[in-house]
Amino acid sequence: MWIKQVTTSYGRINGSDFVEIHPCAAFKMEVYQEGDHVATSDINLGGLEMGMFSRALKYQDIENMQIVYQSGEPDTVYFPYKDKDEEGLDNVNQTTKVSETTNNLYVVIDPNNTVDDIYSDYLG
C-alpha cells in the first residue's frame, strides 16, 4: 500500500462542522487473494459476502481510509474523487483489476495513472 502526498486542509464537508481533513494526491494497493474471503455474521459487512474482490471490481467507490496509529489515534485520509456520473456513486479516478497471474487485487486511485499504468508487470 502506498499513499502519496497527504496534506492537511480545513473546511466543511456537506454542511458539517468546520473540520481538519487529510486529502492525498494518489493511492495504490495490492491485496493478496487471502484478503478476498470474509466470514462474518455482522449484517453491516453483508456487502462483502460476494467477496471483497468482486465488490471492488463492481463498484469504484472508495472515498477514504481510516488509519489507526500504534497510539490508537485515528486519522482519515481522503482519496482523489471525481464523480463518474450524475449519481456520484463511482470515482473516475479509481481503477481496479485482479491479476491473471497472481490472483491478487490491485487498486489505484489517481487522477493521472491507472491500475494498468502502475501494475502492468503484475497484471499479465
C-alpha positions in Angstrom: 0.0 0.0 0.0 1.2 3.5 -0.8 -0.4 6.9 -0.1 1.1 9.9 -2.0 1.4 13.4 -0.5 -1.0 13.5 2.4 -1.8 17.2 3.2 -3.9 18.9 5.9 -6.9 21.1 4.9 -9.7 22.7 6.9 -13.3 23.0 5.8 -16.9 21.8 5.9 -17.9 18.6 4.3 -21.6 18.5 3.3 -22.6 21.2 5.8 -20.8 19.6 8.7 -18.8 21.5 11.4 -15.5 23.0 10.4 -13.1 20.1 10.5 -9.5 19.1 9.7 -9.2 16.8 6.7 -6.3 14.9 5.1 -6.6 14.6 1.3 -3.9 12.8 -0.6 -2.7 13.0 -4.2 -2.9 9.3 -5.0 -3.3 5.8 -3.5 -2.3 2.3 -4.7 -2.7 -1.1 -3.0 -2.1 -4.8 -3.7 -4.4 -7.2 -1.8 -3.4 -10.9 -1.7 -6.0 -13.4 -2.7 -6.4 -14.4 1.0 -7.9 -11.0 1.6 -10.9 -11.9 -0.6 -12.6 -14.1 1.9 -14.8 -12.7 4.7 -16.6 -15.0 7.2 -18.9 -12.8 9.3 -22.4 -12.7 10.8 -22.2 -8.9 11.0 -25.0 -7.6 8.8 -23.0 -4.4 8.3 -20.5 -6.4 6.4 -23.1 -8.1 4.2 -21.9 -6.3 1.1 -18.6 -8.3 1.4 -20.4 -11.7 1.1 -19.8 -11.6 -2.6 -16.1 -11.3 -1.8 -14.1 -8.1 -1.5 -12.5 -8.6 -4.9 -15.9 -8.8 -6.6 -17.2 -5.8 -4.8 -14.1 -3.8 -5.6 -14.4 -4.7 -9.3 -18.1 -3.9 -9.4 -18.0 -0.6 -7.5 -15.3 2.1 -7.9 -16.4 4.0 -4.8 -13.5 4.1 -2.3 -13.5 7.6 -0.9 -11.3 7.4 2.2 -9.5 5.2 4.6 -9.1 5.4 8.3 -5.5 4.9 9.6 -5.2 3.9 13.2 -1.7 4.6 14.6 0.0 2.5 17.2 -1.0 5.1 19.8 -4.7 4.3 19.0 -5.2 7.7 17.4 -7.1 7.6 14.1 -6.8 9.8 11.0 -8.9 9.7 7.9 -7.2 10.1 4.6 -9.4 11.2 1.6 -8.6 9.9 -1.9 -8.9 11.9 -5.1 -12.6 11.7 -6.0 -14.4 12.8 -9.2 -17.9 11.6 -9.9 -18.1 9.2 -12.9 -21.8 10.1 -13.5 -24.6 12.2 -12.1 -25.4 9.8 -9.3 -22.0 10.3 -7.8 -21.5 6.7 -6.8 -18.4 5.8 -8.7 -15.0 7.5 -8.8 -13.5 8.2 -12.3 -10.0 8.2 -10.6 -10.3 4.6 -9.3 -9.3 1.6 -11.4 -9.2 -1.9 -10.1 -8.2 -5.3 -11.6 -7.4 -8.8 -10.5 -4.2 -10.2 -11.9 -4.5 -13.3 -14.0 -1.0 -14.5 -12.9 -1.0 -13.7 -9.1 -4.8 -13.6 -8.5 -4.2 -10.6 -6.3 -6.4 -7.4 -6.4 -4.8 -4.2 -7.5 -6.4 -0.8 -6.8 -5.2 2.6 -7.9 -6.9 5.9 -7.1 -5.0 8.5 -9.0 -6.1 11.3 -11.4 -3.0 10.7 -13.6 -2.4 7.0 -13.6 -4.5 3.8 -13.9 -4.0 0.3 -12.5 -2.6 -0.7 -15.9 0.0 2.1 -15.7 1.2 1.3 -12.2 0.9 -2.5 -12.0 1.3 -3.6 -15.7 4.2 -6.0 -14.7 1.8 -7.9 -12.4 -1.4 -8.0 -14.3 -0.2 -10.3 -17.1 
